[in-house]
Amino acid sequence: MQITFLGHAGFLIETQHALVVADPWLSPHGAFDSAWMQFPRNHDLAPLVREKLEHSPKERFLYISHEHKDHYDPDFLRTLTKRDFTVVIGRFRRTALRDEFVAYGAKRIITCEDSQEVPFKGGYLKLYLTDSGTNRDSALLVQADGQCFLNLNDCKIHDRLPALVAEEGPIDVFTAQFSGAIWHPTCYDYSREDYAEHSRQKRGSKFEAVARAMETVRPRVYLASAGPACFLDPSLFHINLEPVNIFPRASELFTFLQHRLAGKTPRLLEPMPGDVLDAGLGEMVTLAPERVTDENVSQYLRSYAALQTRVFRERRRNLMLEEVDRIHERLREEMQQKLEAFSLADRVMTPLYMGLIELPGQLIRVDFRSRRVEVVSEVRDLSRYTFISSAADIVRVLDRKLNWEDFLLSFRFRASRSPDVYDASLHNFLAAEIEDLRAMCDTTLATESRKERTVVTAGGMRYAVNRYCPHQGADLREGWVEEGRYLVCPRHRWRFDLQEGGSCGTNGCSIKAECLGKEKDEDSRGATVEQRPGM
C-alpha cells in the first residue's frame, strides 16, 4: 500500500488492485468563500490526481468524508471530464452531498451505512459515520495488501475505537485531526488574555484526544493531517500570527505526544503535499521540493498571500444602500423561517441579536421564548448572543452560494455572548439550513431519550450516570476521569462534574450523576471508566 499525501486531509491510496482518492482539496480558491487556504499549498498536485482518477487501470474510488469544503472540493471535481470512477460517501440524513454527486454524473455512487464495507479485489474500504445535529462526518478504513490505514480526519468516533481495533486488528497507519475547525474563540470578542486561554484549552483538549486515540489504536505510524489551514485574506491574515490559537502546527503536536506518551509514541511523520508513504515499510519518500519549517513559516505565509492577492481582490463588492436594506430584510425573513422550523426554541434562554456592519442601528432580535423576530435599535438584554457581519458577506448565504456552516467557517463575522456559556441549541440554530432544522431537532431528542445508566468510579467514589453524552450521544464508558471528579466525553471532551450532580460547567448539560458510595474492591471490575491522569 502506497499513500501519497495530497495536503490538508487528502490522500491518494494505491493498493495492488485499487486506487482510493480521499478528500482531495486542490482548487486555488481554497474553501469557505476563500477564507481557508491549503497549507502548505498543494495546487500543483491537481494534474496528478486528475490523471489517476481518469486513467488508472486499477479500480478507482473517490471518497468524500463530509460536506465541508476543505474536504469536498466541487471546483476541482468539475475539472474531471471522465467520471467513470466510484464515488463513496456516507448515508447521512441530510442528502445534499449525494444529491450533488447525482447531478455531477458519477458513473456509480455508493452511499454507505455506518460500518459498511465496500469490497475490491484484494481488500476493502469501510466507512464509520457520525450523524448528529449539524455534525455529519465519516472516517475511512482501507484494508489491503496486508496493511491497514485508518483515517479519522474530522470524524469524532473516539468512543468506538476499542471495538474498531478489536474487529479490524492491527492498524499500520493512523491519522486524525489535531487542529481546530470551529469559530470559537476565533470570531469572539475576547480580550487577548481570554482569547489565548480559550485557545490553550481547546488545543490541549484536541492534542489529548489524539494521544488517547493512539493509546487505543497503537499504530506503527501516525501521519499529521487535517492540520491547520492558513488564512490569506488580508482581513483574516492576523489569525496566522496569533501567539496562541487553535490552529497549531504538527511540530507542536509532536512535542506534546512525545511527552504525554512517555516514549511509547509511534513513528510521527509530518508529510508535505506529494510525499509518499510505503505502508508496509513505514518509510516516507520525501518528494515535495518545498518544505515548511518553524523557521521559514512566517515568510512562507507572506509569500503565499502575495500569490493569492487576485482571489481576494475579485471577491470584494461595494453595495448601494438600497441593496443593504434589502439584504437586512432578507436576513430577518431567514431568521423568521428558521425560528418557525426550530422545535427546540424554548430551550434557548438568551435572545440572538444579528446585525449588519453597514446598519448599526438596526439589529434583528430573535426571541426564542416568544418565537418572535423584530428589529430594534440597540441591545437591550443583559443575557444575549450577538452576531455581526457585513452585508456583502452574508448575502452569499442568502443567495445560497454558501450554506450556513460554510459561512460560519469563513470567520467573516464577530460574535459575543453573555454569559459566556456554550448553548448547543443556539449553535445548531445558527449552523443548520432551514430545511434541516426539523430533522436536527428530532435527532437531538432521540439522543436525549437514551436513558441507559452506567457506573463510573472517581476519587474513590462510585457514581451512577447516564451512559450517553447529552451533546451528540458518545458512549461515556469510553470516557475518562480527570482531577478525581470530572468525567470527560471522548468525542468533544465535555467535562461533567460528578460531585455536582454530573453538570457540565461550560454549557449547563448534565449526565445526572448519583453518588453510590465508596468504591469497593469488587466494584473495581465491571462497568467502570478507566481513570488516567488529566491534562
N, C-alpha and C positions, 0 to 999 in steps of 0.2 A: 504494500500500500504506500503510495506516494501522495503527500499532502502539500499542495502549494498554497502559501498564504497570499490572499488577494487583498489584504488590507482590511482594517476595522474588524468585522465579524465574518469576512468572506473567505471561503476555502474552495479549492479545486481538488477533489479526492479521486485518485485514479487507482483502481484495483486491476487485477489481471483481465477482467471481463467487463468492467463497468466504469463509468465516469459520473461523478456527482459534483455539480456546481452548487455551492451553498451560499446564499445571501450575497451575491455579487453587487457591491455598491461602488460603481465606477464612473458615473457621469460627472463631468467637470462642474456642474451647477450644484453639487452637494445635495443636501437634504433639508427638509423643513423650511422651504422657501429660501434656500441658500444660506440659512443660518449656520448649519453644521457643514464642515468640510472634512474630507477624509484626511486622516493623519496617521502616518506620513501620506503624501499624495500618491495615488495609485492609478491615475487615469491612463497611464501608458500600458496597463495590463488589459485594457478592453479588447484589443485585437486578438490576444491570446485566448481569452475566454470565449470570444465570438467564434474563433476558429474551432475550438474544442467542442462547443455546443452544436455547431452546424455541421462539422465534418468528421468528428472522431468515429472510427469504425466500431467502437465499443457501444454497449447500451448506455444511453445518455439520460441523465436525470437533472432537472433544475429543482432545487429545494429552496423554498422561501419560508422562513420561520414565522413571520408575522408581518403586519401591515406597515410598521414604522419604516419610513423612507430611508433610513440608514441600513436597512436590511432588504427592503423591497424597492428596487430602483427601476421604475417603469420607463424612464428616459433611456437607460441603457438597453433594456429589453426590447424596446421598439426598434433598435438598430439591427436586431436579428431578423434576417429575411427568411431563413429556413427554420421552421418551428416544429420539426418532427421529433423533438425530444419529449420526455415525460415530465410533466410538472407535478411535484409532490408538495402538498400543503396540508395543514391541519383542518379538520372538520369543526369549525367554530360556529357558535350560534349566529354571529354576525357573518353574513355571506359575502361581504363586499369584495374580499380578496378572490374568492372563487369566481364571482361574477366578472371581475376584471380579466381573469385568465380565460374565461369562456369567450369574452369579447376579443381577447388577444389572438385567439385562433390556434392555441396549442393543440397538437395532434391528440394528446392524451393527458387528462388531468386526474390525479388520484387524490381525493380528499380523505385523509387518514383519521380514523378514530384514535383515541388515546391508546398507546402501546401497540398499534397496528404495524405489522411487518410488511415491507414491500420487497419481495424476493428478486434477485437477479442471479445469473449464473455465478456460482462460487461464493455467494454471500447474500446479504440483505441489508436494507436500511430500515430503521424503526423510528417513529416519532412518539414523543411524550408531550402531552398537551396540558396547559393550564388555560382555563376559560372562565373567568370570574370577574364580574363587573366590567371595568374597562381594560382588564388585564387579559389579553388574548395572545398566547405565545406558544412556541413549541421548542423542544430540544431534539437533537438529531444524534442517533447512534448508527455507525456504519461498521458492520462485522463482515470481514472478508480477508482472504489470503492469510488466515491465521492471526490477524491483528484486529484490534477493536479501537475505534475512535469515538469518543463521547464529547459532543459539543453542546453545552448548555446554552450558549450565547446569553440572551437576557432572561431565559426561562427559569422561574423560581420553582424547581422541583426538588429542593434540597431535602425535604422530609421524605421523599421517595427514593433517595439514592441507596439506602441499605438494601431495599427489595430489588432495585435495578441491578446492583452488583451481584446479588445472590443469584439472580436469574441469568445474567449475561456472562458472568465470570470475569476474569482479569481485564482491566481497562489499560490499554497501552498508552494512548494519547488522550489527554483531557484538556478541555478549555472551558472557561466560564467568565462571564462579565465581571470586571473588577473596578469599573469606573461608573460614575453616576450617569443617570439618564432621566432626570426629573428637573422641574423648575424651582424646587425648594432646596437650598435657600437662594439660588442664583438670581431669581427675579423679585426677591422680597426686600423691603425697605428696612434692613437691619443696620445697626452700627457696624463698623468694621470688626469690632471685637466679637459681637454676636454672630456676624457672618462667618468669621473664622471658626468659632466654637461649633456652630451647627455643621460646618463643613468637616471639621475634625471628627465629629460624632458619626456622620454619615460615611465618611471614608473608612474610619475604623470598623464600622459595622460591616461594610462591604468586604473589607480585607478579611475579617474574621469569618464571614460566610465562605469565602474561597478556601481558607485554611481548614475549616471543618469539613467542607466537601472533599478536600484532598485526603483528610484522615479517613474518610469513608471509602472513597474511590481507590486510593493508593495507586495512582497511575505511575508508569515509568517516566513519562514526560508530561510537563504542563506547558502549553503554548499560551502566551499572553495575547489575548484577542478581546474583541468587544471592549477595548480600552477607550481612551479619550478620543473624541473628535477634536477639531480645532475650530475656532470662531474668527473668521477673517473679515466679516462685515465691520467697517470702522466703528459702528455703534456698539459692537459686541467684542471687539478685539481685547478689551481690558480683562475679560474673563480668563484669557490665557495667562495673564501676568499676575493674577492674584497669588500671594504667597501661600495661601491655603484655600483650596476649593475642592469640589467633588469630582474633579477630572484629573486624577493622578496619573503619572506615567508608570510603566511596568517596573522601572528600577525601584520605585518606592514600594510597590507591592512585594518585590523580591526581597528587599531588606526586611520587611515585616515578616514574610514567610520563613526566612532563614532563622530569625529569632524565635518566632512563635512555634515552629515545628521542631525546633531544637535538633537540627541535624538530620531530620527524617524527611527532608524535602525530596520530591522527585527532581529530575533534571528540569531546570527552569530555563525556558528559551523565549527570547523576545525577537520574533522574526520581523523582517522588513518585507513589504509587498514584493512578491516574486521569489522569495526564499522557499526552498523545498525541503520537507522533512521526509526521510525514509523511516516509516513507522516501525518496520521490523528491526532496524539497527538503532533507532533512536538518535540518528545523526542528522543534523541540519546542513544543507548545502546553501551557503550564503551567496545568492546570485544577484541580489539587488545592489546596484552600484552606489546607491545613495544611502548612507547610514545616519540616522538621527541619534544624537547622544545628549546627555545632560549638558555638555559643554557648548554644543552648537545649536540647541533647540530654539533659543530666542531669535537668533539671526535667521534660522531656517523659517520660522513662522513669519517674520517680517518680509523675507523674500517671497514666500508663498503668497502672502497677502497682496504684494505688488503684482504678482501674476494674475490675481483674480479681480483686480480693480474693475474691469469691464462688467463683470457679473453684477456688482453692487450698483454701479452707475446705471445699468439698464433697468434695475427694479425700482428705482426712485420714481415717484409720481407726485406732482403737485395737484391738489384738489381745490376746486372752487367751493365757496361757502355753501352754495345750494347742494352740492354733492355731499358735503359733510353732514348737512342737516338730514338728507335722505338716508345716509348710512346710519346716523343716530336712530332714526325711526325704524329702520330695518333691524337694528340690533335690539331695540325694545320689543319688536314683534317676535324676534327669535327667542328672547328670554320668556316671553309670554307662552309661546308654543312649547318650549322646554318645560316650563312650570306645569302646564296642563297635562303633560305626559309623565310627570315625576310623582309617582305614588308615595315616595318616602319623604315628601316635603315637610311633613310635621316633625321630622327628626332634626331638621336644621333650625337651630335656635337663633342664629345670628343672621341678619339680613345681608344681602350681597349688593354692593354698590359697584356698578360698571360705568365707566366714563371714557370719553374721547379727549385726548390732549387738546384738540382744537376747540372743544366746547367745555371749558372748566366749570361753568355754572349750570350744566345740565346733566345731572347724574341719574342713571337708571337704577332705581331701588327695587330689588326683588325681595319681597317679604314672604318667606316660605310658610310662615304660620298662618297668615291670612290669605295666602295664594293670590297675592296682588303685585302687579308691576306698575310703578309710577315714575314720573320724572320729578326730581327735587333739585333744589339749588345748592344744597350742601349736605354733608354727612351729619346726621342728627342722632346717631346711635353710638353709645359707648362700646357696645359689643357689635362688631361688624367685620365683614371681609370686603376689601376694596380691590378693584381690578381696573387699571387704566392702560389704554393703548392708543395708538394713532388710528385715525380713520383709514388711512391708506393701507395699514397692515391688516386691520380686522375685516375690511371689506373683502379680502381674499377668502375668508371663511364664509362670509355671507354669499359670495358668488360661487361657493363650492369648489374653488381652486385648491383649498386646503380643508381638511376636516379639523374639528376642534382639537384633537390630540396633536396633530401636526403643528397647529398654530401655537399651542401651549409650549411645545418643544422648540419653537423658534426663538423663545426668550424675548420676544419683542413686546413686552408689557411689563408693568410694575404692579406688585401686589403687596398687601399688608393685611394683618389680621389681629384682632383684639377680642378676646385673649389669644395669645399665641399658641393655639391648640389645633392640631390637625383634625379636620372633620371629613371622614371618608365619604359621607353622603354628599356634602357640598363639592368635594373633589370630583366625584363621579358626575354630578350635575353639570359641572363645567366641561368635563372632558368628553362626555358622550354626545353622540349625534341624536337629534330629536327622535329618529325612527328606532333608535336602540335603547332609549331610556326605559321603556316598559319592561323589556326583557332583562335589562340590567337590574332593575328593582326586584323582579321575580327571582333572579339569581341570588341576590343578597338575602332575600327572605328564605330561600331554600337552604343557603349556607347556615343561617342562624337557626333553622329548625332542627339541625343535627344536635341532639342533646346528650349524646353518649358521654359518660363520665370516665375519667381515669384517675389514677393516684400517682402523685409525684412526691419526692422527698426533697427537703431543702432545709439546711441548718439544723438537721437532726429531727425535724418535724415532718409529719405526713399530711398531705393535703389532697382532698378530692376536688377536681377541676373539670370543666368542660374540655373534652378531648380535642375539639377542633377550634382553631383560631376564629374569632368573630369577623376578622378582616376579610380573608379570602379562603378560609377553610383548611389551612395547613394542619397536619396532624401534629399536635403538641407533644405526643410521645417521642417525637424525634427532636424536640427542643432541648434546651439545657438550662441549668440554673447558674445565675451569677450573683455574687455577693451574699449567698446564703438565703436569698429571699425572692429574687426575680426570675420567673420562668420566661425564657426567651423563645419567640416563634422562629423556627428555622428558615422561613421564607423571607420575611421582611424585618426580622429582628425586633418586633414589638416586645416590650418588656412588661410583664404582668406581675404586680406586687402581691405575692402570696399572703403577706402579713396584713394587707389592706383589702382583703376580700377578692383578690385577683384583678384589681383595676389596673388600667394602663394610664400612667400619668400624662402621656402626651396626647391622648385622644378621648379618654373617658370610657373606653370599652372595657368589658370585664369578662373573665372566664369563670366567675362565681366560685372562687376558692373557699373551701370549708376545711378548717383545721381538724384533723382526726387524732391529734395527739402525737406523742413522741414516737420516733422510729424504733422498731424492734428488730432484732436480728433476722427473724423470719420475714420481716417486711422488706428486707433489702433485696429479696428475689421477687421477680414478677414485674408488674406494670409500674416501673419507676423510671424517672428521667435521669440519665447519667449526669452527675454533677462534675463540671470541668471548671477550671479557673476562668474567671471573666477577664474582660479586657483591662 
